[in-house]
Amino acid sequence: MGFANSSKRLRNADLRVDADAHPGWETAVERVPEAGETVLCTEGSAEVIRVCGKTGDGSRLLELRLLDRVAPPFYAAASNVLQSAPKRGKR
């Protein structure tokens, strides 16, 4: 019996969060989010559970939990996660 290779159904674009589609959001490389913050990943909104070591691209490894559905926690590189850009105060 053969096994279906589901990786053929994934596109590279499905594996990267699209910063252009979310104005006002920046990658989590600019400022590392803290536990409890809400971020955007390829699967949607997620809560940061904890910040771990560094990944191969130099960004931090984040443990995330999806907010809109029940799923086990997973890991994502901060370079592929968006967070709300800080509000700029008036001077």
PDB file of N, CA, C and O in Angstrom:
ATOM      1  N   MET A   1       0.843  -1.173   0.000  1.00  0.00           N
ATOM      2  CA  MET A   1       0.000   0.000   0.000  1.00  0.00           C
ATOM      3  C   MET A   1       0.887   1.235   0.000  1.00  0.00           C
ATOM      4  O   MET A   1       1.824   1.324   0.793  1.00  0.00           O
ATOM      5  N   GLY A   2       0.607   2.175  -0.869  1.00  0.00           N
ATOM      6  CA  GLY A   2       1.394   3.400  -0.948  1.00  0.00           C
ATOM      7  C   GLY A   2       0.863   4.474  -0.018  1.00  0.00           C
ATOM      8  O   GLY A   2      -0.304   4.459   0.373  1.00  0.00           O
ATOM      9  N   PHE A   3       1.725   5.392   0.324  1.00  0.00           N
ATOM     10  CA  PHE A   3       1.340   6.516   1.173  1.00  0.00           C
ATOM     11  C   PHE A   3       1.246   7.777   0.340  1.00  0.00           C
ATOM     12  O   PHE A   3       2.113   8.046  -0.492  1.00  0.00           O
ATOM     13  N   ALA A   4       0.222   8.530   0.556  1.00  0.00           N
ATOM     14  CA  ALA A   4       0.051   9.796  -0.166  1.00  0.00           C
ATOM     15  C   ALA A   4       1.028  10.826   0.393  1.00  0.00           C
ATOM     16  O   ALA A   4       1.213  10.918   1.607  1.00  0.00           O
ATOM     17  N   ASN A   5       1.636  11.581  -0.473  1.00  0.00           N
ATOM     18  CA  ASN A   5       2.573  12.618  -0.059  1.00  0.00           C
ATOM     19  C   ASN A   5       1.830  13.946  -0.040  1.00  0.00           C
ATOM     20  O   ASN A   5       1.657  14.577  -1.082  1.00  0.00           O
ATOM     21  N   SER A   6       1.398  14.364   1.122  1.00  0.00           N
ATOM     22  CA  SER A   6       0.608  15.594   1.228  1.00  0.00           C
ATOM     23  C   SER A   6       1.448  16.841   1.021  1.00  0.00           C
ATOM     24  O   SER A   6       0.887  17.914   0.798  1.00  0.00           O
ATOM     25  N   SER A   7       2.780  16.743   1.087  1.00  0.00           N
ATOM     26  CA  SER A   7       3.622  17.918   0.906  1.00  0.00           C
ATOM     27  C   SER A   7       3.505  18.491  -0.503  1.00  0.00           C
ATOM     28  O   SER A   7       3.811  19.663  -0.723  1.00  0.00           O
ATOM     29  N   LYS A   8       3.068  17.681  -1.447  1.00  0.00           N
ATOM     30  CA  LYS A   8       2.910  18.167  -2.813  1.00  0.00           C
ATOM     31  C   LYS A   8       1.740  19.142  -2.925  1.00  0.00           C
ATOM     32  O   LYS A   8       1.661  19.899  -3.892  1.00  0.00           O
ATOM     33  N   ARG A   9       0.844  19.132  -1.960  1.00  0.00           N
ATOM     34  CA  ARG A   9      -0.308  20.025  -1.993  1.00  0.00           C
ATOM     35  C   ARG A   9      -0.001  21.384  -1.371  1.00  0.00           C
ATOM     36  O   ARG A   9      -0.806  22.307  -1.491  1.00  0.00           O
ATOM     37  N   LEU A  10       1.143  21.524  -0.711  1.00  0.00           N
ATOM     38  CA  LEU A  10       1.510  22.788  -0.079  1.00  0.00           C
ATOM     39  C   LEU A  10       2.313  23.647  -1.039  1.00  0.00           C
ATOM     40  O   LEU A  10       3.155  23.154  -1.790  1.00  0.00           O
ATOM     41  N   ARG A  11       2.037  24.930  -0.997  1.00  0.00           N
ATOM     42  CA  ARG A  11       2.820  25.880  -1.780  1.00  0.00           C
ATOM     43  C   ARG A  11       3.711  26.650  -0.810  1.00  0.00           C
ATOM     44  O   ARG A  11       3.367  26.781   0.365  1.00  0.00           O
ATOM     45  N   ASN A  12       4.838  27.156  -1.274  1.00  0.00           N
ATOM     46  CA  ASN A  12       5.729  27.939  -0.411  1.00  0.00           C
ATOM     47  C   ASN A  12       5.005  29.123   0.205  1.00  0.00           C
ATOM     48  O   ASN A  12       5.269  29.488   1.350  1.00  0.00           O
ATOM     49  N   ALA A  13       4.098  29.724  -0.546  1.00  0.00           N
ATOM     50  CA  ALA A  13       3.352  30.876  -0.032  1.00  0.00           C
ATOM     51  C   ALA A  13       2.487  30.501   1.160  1.00  0.00           C
ATOM     52  O   ALA A  13       2.198  31.347   2.006  1.00  0.00           O
ATOM     53  N   ASP A  14       2.070  29.243   1.236  1.00  0.00           N
ATOM     54  CA  ASP A  14       1.254  28.793   2.360  1.00  0.00           C
ATOM     55  C   ASP A  14       2.069  28.649   3.646  1.00  0.00           C
ATOM     56  O   ASP A  14       1.504  28.575   4.737  1.00  0.00           O
ATOM     57  N   LEU A  15       3.370  28.610   3.518  1.00  0.00           N
ATOM     58  CA  LEU A  15       4.249  28.407   4.666  1.00  0.00           C
ATOM     59  C   LEU A  15       4.827  29.710   5.208  1.00  0.00           C
ATOM     60  O   LEU A  15       5.507  29.701   6.234  1.00  0.00           O
ATOM     61  N   ARG A  16       4.571  30.819   4.540  1.00  0.00           N
ATOM     62  CA  ARG A  16       5.095  32.118   4.951  1.00  0.00           C
ATOM     63  C   ARG A  16       3.935  33.053   5.273  1.00  0.00           C
ATOM     64  O   ARG A  16       2.944  33.087   4.544  1.00  0.00           O
ATOM     65  N   VAL A  17       4.050  33.802   6.350  1.00  0.00           N
ATOM     66  CA  VAL A  17       3.034  34.783   6.694  1.00  0.00           C
ATOM     67  C   VAL A  17       3.238  35.995   5.782  1.00  0.00           C
ATOM     68  O   VAL A  17       4.374  36.420   5.571  1.00  0.00           O
ATOM     69  N   ASP A  18       2.158  36.555   5.240  1.00  0.00           N
ATOM     70  CA  ASP A  18       2.231  37.645   4.270  1.00  0.00           C
ATOM     71  C   ASP A  18       2.115  38.991   4.979  1.00  0.00           C
ATOM     72  O   ASP A  18       1.020  39.417   5.349  1.00  0.00           O
ATOM     73  N   ALA A  19       3.248  39.651   5.161  1.00  0.00           N
ATOM     74  CA  ALA A  19       3.263  40.945   5.849  1.00  0.00           C
ATOM     75  C   ALA A  19       2.505  42.009   5.055  1.00  0.00           C
ATOM     76  O   ALA A  19       1.912  42.909   5.650  1.00  0.00           O
ATOM     77  N   ASP A  20       2.513  41.922   3.732  1.00  0.00           N
ATOM     78  CA  ASP A  20       1.817  42.916   2.905  1.00  0.00           C
ATOM     79  C   ASP A  20       0.306  42.854   3.102  1.00  0.00           C
ATOM     80  O   ASP A  20      -0.381  43.858   2.917  1.00  0.00           O
ATOM     81  N   ALA A  21      -0.210  41.706   3.468  1.00  0.00           N
ATOM     82  CA  ALA A  21      -1.652  41.543   3.667  1.00  0.00           C
ATOM     83  C   ALA A  21      -2.104  42.060   5.035  1.00  0.00           C
ATOM     84  O   ALA A  21      -3.303  42.115   5.311  1.00  0.00           O
ATOM     85  N   HIS A  22      -1.160  42.434   5.884  1.00  0.00           N
ATOM     86  CA  HIS A  22      -1.481  42.893   7.240  1.00  0.00           C
ATOM     87  C   HIS A  22      -0.775  44.209   7.543  1.00  0.00           C
ATOM     88  O   HIS A  22       0.202  44.222   8.291  1.00  0.00           O
ATOM     89  N   PRO A  23      -1.258  45.327   6.971  1.00  0.00           N
ATOM     90  CA  PRO A  23      -0.620  46.608   7.262  1.00  0.00           C
ATOM     91  C   PRO A  23      -0.722  46.936   8.751  1.00  0.00           C
ATOM     92  O   PRO A  23      -1.729  46.632   9.391  1.00  0.00           O
ATOM     93  N   GLY A  24       0.309  47.549   9.290  1.00  0.00           N
ATOM     94  CA  GLY A  24       0.336  47.877  10.708  1.00  0.00           C
ATOM     95  C   GLY A  24       0.909  46.762  11.556  1.00  0.00           C
ATOM     96  O   GLY A  24       0.985  46.883  12.778  1.00  0.00           O
ATOM     97  N   TRP A  25       1.312  45.683  10.916  1.00  0.00           N
ATOM     98  CA  TRP A  25       1.937  44.563  11.618  1.00  0.00           C
ATOM     99  C   TRP A  25       3.363  44.437  11.123  1.00  0.00           C
ATOM    100  O   TRP A  25       3.642  44.713   9.956  1.00  0.00           O
ATOM    101  N   GLU A  26       4.275  44.021  12.002  1.00  0.00           N
ATOM    102  CA  GLU A  26       5.678  43.848  11.643  1.00  0.00           C
ATOM    103  C   GLU A  26       6.150  42.468  12.090  1.00  0.00           C
ATOM    104  O   GLU A  26       5.512  41.830  12.928  1.00  0.00           O
ATOM    105  N   THR A  27       7.261  42.011  11.534  1.00  0.00           N
ATOM    106  CA  THR A  27       7.761  40.699  11.942  1.00  0.00           C
ATOM    107  C   THR A  27       8.203  40.760  13.397  1.00  0.00           C
ATOM    108  O   THR A  27       8.581  41.815  13.906  1.00  0.00           O
ATOM    109  N   ALA A  28       8.147  39.633  14.038  1.00  0.00           N
ATOM    110  CA  ALA A  28       8.510  39.554  15.448  1.00  0.00           C
ATOM    111  C   ALA A  28      10.020  39.621  15.643  1.00  0.00           C
ATOM    112  O   ALA A  28      10.505  39.434  16.759  1.00  0.00           O
ATOM    113  N   VAL A  29      10.765  39.883  14.581  1.00  0.00           N
ATOM    114  CA  VAL A  29      12.208  40.074  14.698  1.00  0.00           C
ATOM    115  C   VAL A  29      12.506  41.478  15.216  1.00  0.00           C
ATOM    116  O   VAL A  29      13.471  41.683  15.953  1.00  0.00           O
ATOM    117  N   GLU A  30      11.676  42.442  14.829  1.00  0.00           N
ATOM    118  CA  GLU A  30      11.882  43.836  15.234  1.00  0.00           C
ATOM    119  C   GLU A  30      11.858  43.970  16.758  1.00  0.00           C
ATOM    120  O   GLU A  30      12.698  44.650  17.348  1.00  0.00           O
ATOM    121  N   ARG A  31      10.899  43.322  17.369  1.00  0.00           N
ATOM    122  CA  ARG A  31      10.742  43.318  18.834  1.00  0.00           C
ATOM    123  C   ARG A  31      10.202  41.945  19.196  1.00  0.00           C
ATOM    124  O   ARG A  31       9.134  41.545  18.733  1.00  0.00           O
ATOM    125  N   VAL A  32      10.936  41.237  20.014  1.00  0.00           N
ATOM    126  CA  VAL A  32      10.516  39.878  20.377  1.00  0.00           C
ATOM    127  C   VAL A  32       9.288  39.968  21.280  1.00  0.00           C
ATOM    128  O   VAL A  32       9.328  40.637  22.313  1.00  0.00           O
ATOM    129  N   PRO A  33       8.185  39.295  20.897  1.00  0.00           N
ATOM    130  CA  PRO A  33       6.983  39.340  21.736  1.00  0.00           C
ATOM    131  C   PRO A  33       7.192  38.587  23.044  1.00  0.00           C
ATOM    132  O   PRO A  33       8.049  37.708  23.142  1.00  0.00           O
ATOM    133  N   GLU A  34       6.407  38.940  24.031  1.00  0.00           N
ATOM    134  CA  GLU A  34       6.472  38.287  25.334  1.00  0.00           C
ATOM    135  C   GLU A  34       5.354  37.259  25.445  1.00  0.00           C
ATOM    136  O   GLU A  34       4.384  37.295  24.687  1.00  0.00           O
ATOM    137  N   ALA A  35       5.500  36.344  26.394  1.00  0.00           N
ATOM    138  CA  ALA A  35       4.455  35.353  26.639  1.00  0.00           C
ATOM    139  C   ALA A  35       3.140  36.065  26.928  1.00  0.00           C
ATOM    140  O   ALA A  35       3.106  37.043  27.674  1.00  0.00           O
ATOM    141  N   GLY A  36       2.066  35.572  26.338  1.00  0.00           N
ATOM    142  CA  GLY A  36       0.747  36.162  26.521  1.00  0.00           C
ATOM    143  C   GLY A  36       0.333  37.111  25.412  1.00  0.00           C
ATOM    144  O   GLY A  36      -0.851  37.424  25.290  1.00  0.00           O
ATOM    145  N   GLU A  37       1.273  37.577  24.602  1.00  0.00           N
ATOM    146  CA  GLU A  37       0.934  38.485  23.505  1.00  0.00           C
ATOM    147  C   GLU A  37       0.280  37.719  22.358  1.00  0.00           C
ATOM    148  O   GLU A  37       0.530  36.529  22.168  1.00  0.00           O
ATOM    149  N   THR A  38      -0.555  38.416  21.602  1.00  0.00           N
ATOM    150  CA  THR A  38      -1.203  37.842  20.426  1.00  0.00           C
ATOM    151  C   THR A  38      -0.396  38.212  19.196  1.00  0.00           C
ATOM    152  O   THR A  38      -0.010  39.368  19.020  1.00  0.00           O
ATOM    153  N   VAL A  39      -0.143  37.227  18.348  1.00  0.00           N
ATOM    154  CA  VAL A  39       0.607  37.416  17.112  1.00  0.00           C
ATOM    155  C   VAL A  39      -0.164  36.770  15.964  1.00  0.00           C
ATOM    156  O   VAL A  39      -1.145  36.059  16.185  1.00  0.00           O
ATOM    157  N   LEU A  40       0.289  37.024  14.736  1.00  0.00           N
ATOM    158  CA  LEU A  40      -0.281  36.387  13.547  1.00  0.00           C
ATOM    159  C   LEU A  40       0.738  35.427  12.971  1.00  0.00           C
ATOM    160  O   LEU A  40       1.907  35.772  12.805  1.00  0.00           O
ATOM    161  N   CYS A  41       0.285  34.213  12.667  1.00  0.00           N
ATOM    162  CA  CYS A  41       1.135  33.227  12.008  1.00  0.00           C
ATOM    163  C   CYS A  41       0.389  32.732  10.774  1.00  0.00           C
ATOM    164  O   CYS A  41      -0.693  33.230  10.462  1.00  0.00           O
ATOM    165  N   THR A  42       0.949  31.775  10.083  1.00  0.00           N
ATOM    166  CA  THR A  42       0.302  31.284   8.855  1.00  0.00           C
ATOM    167  C   THR A  42      -1.060  30.664   9.122  1.00  0.00           C
ATOM    168  O   THR A  42      -1.894  30.616   8.218  1.00  0.00           O
ATOM    169  N   GLU A  43      -1.308  30.189  10.332  1.00  0.00           N
ATOM    170  CA  GLU A  43      -2.592  29.564  10.672  1.00  0.00           C
ATOM    171  C   GLU A  43      -3.594  30.542  11.266  1.00  0.00           C
ATOM    172  O   GLU A  43      -4.731  30.157  11.537  1.00  0.00           O
ATOM    173  N   GLY A  44      -3.203  31.800  11.477  1.00  0.00           N
ATOM    174  CA  GLY A  44      -4.107  32.804  12.041  1.00  0.00           C
ATOM    175  C   GLY A  44      -3.572  33.381  13.336  1.00  0.00           C
ATOM    176  O   GLY A  44      -2.363  33.389  13.566  1.00  0.00           O
ATOM    177  N   SER A  45      -4.472  33.864  14.183  1.00  0.00           N
ATOM    178  CA  SER A  45      -4.079  34.476  15.448  1.00  0.00           C
ATOM    179  C   SER A  45      -3.628  33.410  16.429  1.00  0.00           C
ATOM    180  O   SER A  45      -4.222  32.336  16.533  1.00  0.00           O
ATOM    181  N   ALA A  46      -2.551  33.738  17.152  1.00  0.00           N
ATOM    182  CA  ALA A  46      -2.002  32.797  18.122  1.00  0.00           C
ATOM    183  C   ALA A  46      -1.500  33.561  19.337  1.00  0.00           C
ATOM    184  O   ALA A  46      -1.171  34.744  19.255  1.00  0.00           O
ATOM    185  N   GLU A  47      -1.448  32.862  20.461  1.00  0.00           N
ATOM    186  CA  GLU A  47      -0.901  33.423  21.696  1.00  0.00           C
ATOM    187  C   GLU A  47       0.509  32.872  21.881  1.00  0.00           C
ATOM    188  O   GLU A  47       0.748  31.679  21.694  1.00  0.00           O
ATOM    189  N   VAL A  48       1.438  33.751  22.251  1.00  0.00           N
ATOM    190  CA  VAL A  48       2.799  33.312  22.543  1.00  0.00           C
ATOM    191  C   VAL A  48       2.786  32.640  23.910  1.00  0.00           C
ATOM    192  O   VAL A  48       2.414  33.260  24.906  1.00  0.00           O
ATOM    193  N   ILE A  49       3.190  31.382  23.960  1.00  0.00           N
ATOM    194  CA  ILE A  49       3.279  30.662  25.224  1.00  0.00           C
ATOM    195  C   ILE A  49       4.625  30.927  25.876  1.00  0.00           C
ATOM    196  O   ILE A  49       4.710  31.229  27.067  1.00  0.00           O
ATOM    197  N   ARG A  50       5.688  30.809  25.063  1.00  0.00           N
ATOM    198  CA  ARG A  50       7.015  31.128  25.580  1.00  0.00           C
ATOM    199  C   ARG A  50       7.956  31.423  24.436  1.00  0.00           C
ATOM    200  O   ARG A  50       7.725  31.026  23.293  1.00  0.00           O
ATOM    201  N   VAL A  51       9.032  32.134  24.769  1.00  0.00           N
ATOM    202  CA  VAL A  51      10.078  32.473  23.818  1.00  0.00           C
ATOM    203  C   VAL A  51      11.254  31.546  24.113  1.00  0.00           C
ATOM    204  O   VAL A  51      11.733  31.470  25.244  1.00  0.00           O
ATOM    205  N   CYS A  52      11.707  30.848  23.083  1.00  0.00           N
ATOM    206  CA  CYS A  52      12.782  29.854  23.245  1.00  0.00           C
ATOM    207  C   CYS A  52      14.079  30.397  22.644  1.00  0.00           C
ATOM    208  O   CYS A  52      14.229  31.609  22.490  1.00  0.00           O
ATOM    209  N   GLY A  53      15.000  29.523  22.309  1.00  0.00           N
ATOM    210  CA  GLY A  53      16.301  29.901  21.752  1.00  0.00           C
ATOM    211  C   GLY A  53      16.201  30.495  20.362  1.00  0.00           C
ATOM    212  O   GLY A  53      15.126  30.881  19.904  1.00  0.00           O
ATOM    213  N   LYS A  54      17.339  30.558  19.709  1.00  0.00           N
ATOM    214  CA  LYS A  54      17.402  31.145  18.364  1.00  0.00           C
ATOM    215  C   LYS A  54      17.311  30.070  17.293  1.00  0.00           C
ATOM    216  O   LYS A  54      17.676  28.914  17.507  1.00  0.00           O
ATOM    217  N   THR A  55      16.813  30.485  16.136  1.00  0.00           N
ATOM    218  CA  THR A  55      16.692  29.586  14.984  1.00  0.00           C
ATOM    219  C   THR A  55      17.888  29.783  14.058  1.00  0.00           C
ATOM    220  O   THR A  55      18.758  30.611  14.329  1.00  0.00           O
ATOM    221  N   GLY A  56      17.929  29.040  12.993  1.00  0.00           N
ATOM    222  CA  GLY A  56      19.023  29.135  12.037  1.00  0.00           C
ATOM    223  C   GLY A  56      19.130  30.482  11.355  1.00  0.00           C
ATOM    224  O   GLY A  56      20.216  30.867  10.922  1.00  0.00           O
ATOM    225  N   ASP A  57      18.009  31.222  11.246  1.00  0.00           N
ATOM    226  CA  ASP A  57      18.065  32.545  10.613  1.00  0.00           C
ATOM    227  C   ASP A  57      18.354  33.655  11.624  1.00  0.00           C
ATOM    228  O   ASP A  57      18.338  34.834  11.271  1.00  0.00           O
ATOM    229  N   GLY A  58      18.617  33.285  12.879  1.00  0.00           N
ATOM    230  CA  GLY A  58      18.967  34.268  13.900  1.00  0.00           C
ATOM    231  C   GLY A  58      17.783  34.830  14.674  1.00  0.00           C
ATOM    232  O   GLY A  58      17.975  35.558  15.649  1.00  0.00           O
ATOM    233  N   SER A  59      16.555  34.504  14.255  1.00  0.00           N
ATOM    234  CA  SER A  59      15.381  34.987  14.989  1.00  0.00           C
ATOM    235  C   SER A  59      15.079  34.032  16.144  1.00  0.00           C
ATOM    236  O   SER A  59      15.645  32.942  16.217  1.00  0.00           O
ATOM    237  N   ARG A  60      14.199  34.438  17.029  1.00  0.00           N
ATOM    238  CA  ARG A  60      13.846  33.608  18.181  1.00  0.00           C
ATOM    239  C   ARG A  60      12.817  32.557  17.789  1.00  0.00           C
ATOM    240  O   ARG A  60      12.029  32.756  16.864  1.00  0.00           O
ATOM    241  N   LEU A  61      12.835  31.454  18.493  1.00  0.00           N
ATOM    242  CA  LEU A  61      11.851  30.397  18.309  1.00  0.00           C
ATOM    243  C   LEU A  61      10.723  30.651  19.295  1.00  0.00           C
ATOM    244  O   LEU A  61      10.961  30.801  20.493  1.00  0.00           O
ATOM    245  N   LEU A  62       9.481  30.700  18.786  1.00  0.00           N
ATOM    246  CA  LEU A  62       8.321  30.991  19.620  1.00  0.00           C
ATOM    247  C   LEU A  62       7.431  29.752  19.729  1.00  0.00           C
ATOM    248  O   LEU A  62       7.166  29.079  18.732  1.00  0.00           O
ATOM    249  N   GLU A  63       6.979  29.463  20.932  1.00  0.00           N
ATOM    250  CA  GLU A  63       5.973  28.417  21.112  1.00  0.00           C
ATOM    251  C   GLU A  63       4.624  29.115  21.096  1.00  0.00           C
ATOM    252  O   GLU A  63       4.386  30.032  21.883  1.00  0.00           O
ATOM    253  N   LEU A  64       3.741  28.688  20.206  1.00  0.00           N
ATOM    254  CA  LEU A  64       2.465  29.359  19.981  1.00  0.00           C
ATOM    255  C   LEU A  64       1.294  28.412  20.208  1.00  0.00           C
ATOM    256  O   LEU A  64       1.421  27.193  20.088  1.00  0.00           O
ATOM    257  N   ARG A  65       0.138  29.011  20.544  1.00  0.00           N
ATOM    258  CA  ARG A  65      -1.120  28.271  20.661  1.00  0.00           C
ATOM    259  C   ARG A  65      -2.170  29.058  19.871  1.00  0.00           C
ATOM    260  O   ARG A  65      -2.358  30.253  20.096  1.00  0.00           O
ATOM    261  N   LEU A  66      -2.848  28.378  18.949  1.00  0.00           N
ATOM    262  CA  LEU A  66      -3.878  29.032  18.144  1.00  0.00           C
ATOM    263  C   LEU A  66      -5.035  29.483  19.031  1.00  0.00           C
ATOM    264  O   LEU A  66      -5.393  28.803  19.992  1.00  0.00           O
ATOM    265  N   LEU A  67      -5.616  30.637  18.697  1.00  0.00           N
ATOM    266  CA  LEU A  67      -6.705  31.193  19.496  1.00  0.00           C
ATOM    267  C   LEU A  67      -8.082  30.764  19.010  1.00  0.00           C
ATOM    268  O   LEU A  67      -9.020  30.693  19.804  1.00  0.00           O
ATOM    269  N   ASP A  68      -8.219  30.478  17.718  1.00  0.00           N
ATOM    270  CA  ASP A  68      -9.552  30.237  17.166  1.00  0.00           C
ATOM    271  C   ASP A  68      -9.939  28.772  17.017  1.00  0.00           C
ATOM    272  O   ASP A  68     -11.041  28.476  16.553  1.00  0.00           O
ATOM    273  N   ARG A  69      -9.065  27.851  17.397  1.00  0.00           N
ATOM    274  CA  ARG A  69      -9.426  26.434  17.334  1.00  0.00           C
ATOM    275  C   ARG A  69      -8.540  25.624  18.283  1.00  0.00           C
ATOM    276  O   ARG A  69      -7.460  26.053  18.688  1.00  0.00           O
ATOM    277  N   VAL A  70      -9.037  24.458  18.613  1.00  0.00           N
ATOM    278  CA  VAL A  70      -8.294  23.577  19.513  1.00  0.00           C
ATOM    279  C   VAL A  70      -7.240  22.837  18.699  1.00  0.00           C
ATOM    280  O   VAL A  70      -7.565  22.106  17.764  1.00  0.00           O
ATOM    281  N   ALA A  71      -5.997  23.028  19.057  1.00  0.00           N
ATOM    282  CA  ALA A  71      -4.868  22.373  18.400  1.00  0.00           C
ATOM    283  C   ALA A  71      -3.708  22.366  19.384  1.00  0.00           C
ATOM    284  O   ALA A  71      -3.632  23.234  20.254  1.00  0.00           O
ATOM    285  N   PRO A  72      -2.816  21.412  19.261  1.00  0.00           N
ATOM    286  CA  PRO A  72      -1.674  21.398  20.171  1.00  0.00           C
ATOM    287  C   PRO A  72      -0.754  22.598  19.901  1.00  0.00           C
ATOM    288  O   PRO A  72      -0.702  23.093  18.775  1.00  0.00           O
ATOM    289  N   PRO A  73      -0.040  23.060  20.912  1.00  0.00           N
ATOM    290  CA  PRO A  73       0.925  24.151  20.696  1.00  0.00           C
ATOM    291  C   PRO A  73       1.962  23.730  19.651  1.00  0.00           C
ATOM    292  O   PRO A  73       2.226  22.542  19.464  1.00  0.00           O
ATOM    293  N   PHE A  74       2.536  24.713  18.985  1.00  0.00           N
ATOM    294  CA  PHE A  74       3.534  24.450  17.954  1.00  0.00           C
ATOM    295  C   PHE A  74       4.593  25.532  18.002  1.00  0.00           C
ATOM    296  O   PHE A  74       4.446  26.514  18.731  1.00  0.00           O
ATOM    297  N   TYR A  75       5.656  25.364  17.236  1.00  0.00           N
ATOM    298  CA  TYR A  75       6.770  26.304  17.220  1.00  0.00           C
ATOM    299  C   TYR A  75       6.834  27.011  15.882  1.00  0.00           C
ATOM    300  O   TYR A  75       6.516  26.434  14.842  1.00  0.00           O
ATOM    301  N   ALA A  76       7.252  28.272  15.920  1.00  0.00           N
ATOM    302  CA  ALA A  76       7.443  29.056  14.705  1.00  0.00           C
ATOM    303  C   ALA A  76       8.606  30.009  14.919  1.00  0.00           C
ATOM    304  O   ALA A  76       8.828  30.494  16.028  1.00  0.00           O
ATOM    305  N   ALA A  77       9.336  30.271  13.864  1.00  0.00           N
ATOM    306  CA  ALA A  77      10.413  31.259  13.922  1.00  0.00           C
ATOM    307  C   ALA A  77       9.803  32.650  13.973  1.00  0.00           C
ATOM    308  O   ALA A  77       8.818  32.922  13.286  1.00  0.00           O
ATOM    309  N   ALA A  78      10.376  33.526  14.774  1.00  0.00           N
ATOM    310  CA  ALA A  78       9.870  34.896  14.883  1.00  0.00           C
ATOM    311  C   ALA A  78       9.906  35.609  13.540  1.00  0.00           C
ATOM    312  O   ALA A  78       9.125  36.534  13.317  1.00  0.00           O
ATOM    313  N   SER A  79      10.792  35.201  12.645  1.00  0.00           N
ATOM    314  CA  SER A  79      10.870  35.815  11.317  1.00  0.00           C
ATOM    315  C   SER A  79       9.655  35.486  10.459  1.00  0.00           C
ATOM    316  O   SER A  79       9.449  36.116   9.421  1.00  0.00           O
ATOM    317  N   ASN A  80       8.847  34.514  10.871  1.00  0.00           N
ATOM    318  CA  ASN A  80       7.647  34.133  10.130  1.00  0.00           C
ATOM    319  C   ASN A  80       6.389  34.367  10.963  1.00  0.00           C
ATOM    320  O   ASN A  80       5.378  33.690  10.780  1.00  0.00           O
ATOM    321  N   VAL A  81       6.463  35.330  11.876  1.00  0.00           N
ATOM    322  CA  VAL A  81       5.345  35.688  12.748  1.00  0.00           C
ATOM    323  C   VAL A  81       5.215  37.205  12.727  1.00  0.00           C
ATOM    324  O   VAL A  81       6.220  37.915  12.751  1.00  0.00           O
ATOM    325  N   LEU A  82       3.992  37.702  12.683  1.00  0.00           N
ATOM    326  CA  LEU A  82       3.758  39.141  12.707  1.00  0.00           C
ATOM    327  C   LEU A  82       3.170  39.546  14.044  1.00  0.00           C
ATOM    328  O   LEU A  82       2.432  38.787  14.672  1.00  0.00           O
ATOM    329  N   GLN A  83       3.511  40.763  14.473  1.00  0.00           N
ATOM    330  CA  GLN A  83       2.925  41.323  15.684  1.00  0.00           C
ATOM    331  C   GLN A  83       2.522  42.756  15.383  1.00  0.00           C
ATOM    332  O   GLN A  83       3.063  43.399  14.483  1.00  0.00           O
ATOM    333  N   SER A  84       1.572  43.234  16.146  1.00  0.00           N
ATOM    334  CA  SER A  84       1.087  44.594  15.951  1.00  0.00           C
ATOM    335  C   SER A  84       2.230  45.573  16.173  1.00  0.00           C
ATOM    336  O   SER A  84       2.947  45.495  17.171  1.00  0.00           O
ATOM    337  N   ALA A  85       2.388  46.484  15.244  1.00  0.00           N
ATOM    338  CA  ALA A  85       3.454  47.490  15.380  1.00  0.00           C
ATOM    339  C   ALA A  85       3.113  48.421  16.529  1.00  0.00           C
ATOM    340  O   ALA A  85       1.945  48.757  16.726  1.00  0.00           O
ATOM    341  N   PRO A  86       4.120  48.844  17.297  1.00  0.00           N
ATOM    342  CA  PRO A  86       3.839  49.746  18.427  1.00  0.00           C
ATOM    343  C   PRO A  86       3.295  51.074  17.915  1.00  0.00           C
ATOM    344  O   PRO A  86       3.683  51.558  16.852  1.00  0.00           O
ATOM    345  N   LYS A  87       2.398  51.641  18.691  1.00  0.00           N
ATOM    346  CA  LYS A  87       1.832  52.950  18.349  1.00  0.00           C
ATOM    347  C   LYS A  87       2.883  54.018  18.562  1.00  0.00           C
ATOM    348  O   LYS A  87       3.567  54.039  19.586  1.00  0.00           O
ATOM    349  N   ARG A  88       3.005  54.889  17.607  1.00  0.00           N
ATOM    350  CA  ARG A  88       3.968  56.001  17.706  1.00  0.00           C
ATOM    351  C   ARG A  88       3.278  57.166  18.415  1.00  0.00           C
ATOM    352  O   ARG A  88       2.220  57.616  17.975  1.00  0.00           O
ATOM    353  N   GLY A  89       3.851  57.646  19.481  1.00  0.00           N
ATOM    354  CA  GLY A  89       3.279  58.770  20.220  1.00  0.00           C
ATOM    355  C   GLY A  89       3.554  60.094  19.531  1.00  0.00           C
ATOM    356  O   GLY A  89       4.523  60.222  18.783  1.00  0.00           O
ATOM    357  N   LYS A  90       2.696  61.083  19.785  1.00  0.00           N
ATOM    358  CA  LYS A  90       2.907  62.425  19.230  1.00  0.00           C
ATOM    359  C   LYS A  90       3.946  63.138  20.051  1.00  0.00           C
ATOM    360  O   LYS A  90       4.009  62.962  21.268  1.00  0.00           O
ATOM    361  N   ARG A  91       4.753  63.931  19.413  1.00  0.00           N
ATOM    362  CA  ARG A  91       5.777  64.693  20.118  1.00  0.00           C
ATOM    363  C   ARG A  91       5.466  66.153  20.116  1.00  0.00           C
ATOM    364  O   ARG A  91       6.227  66.947  20.668  1.00  0.00           O
TER     365      ARG A  91
END
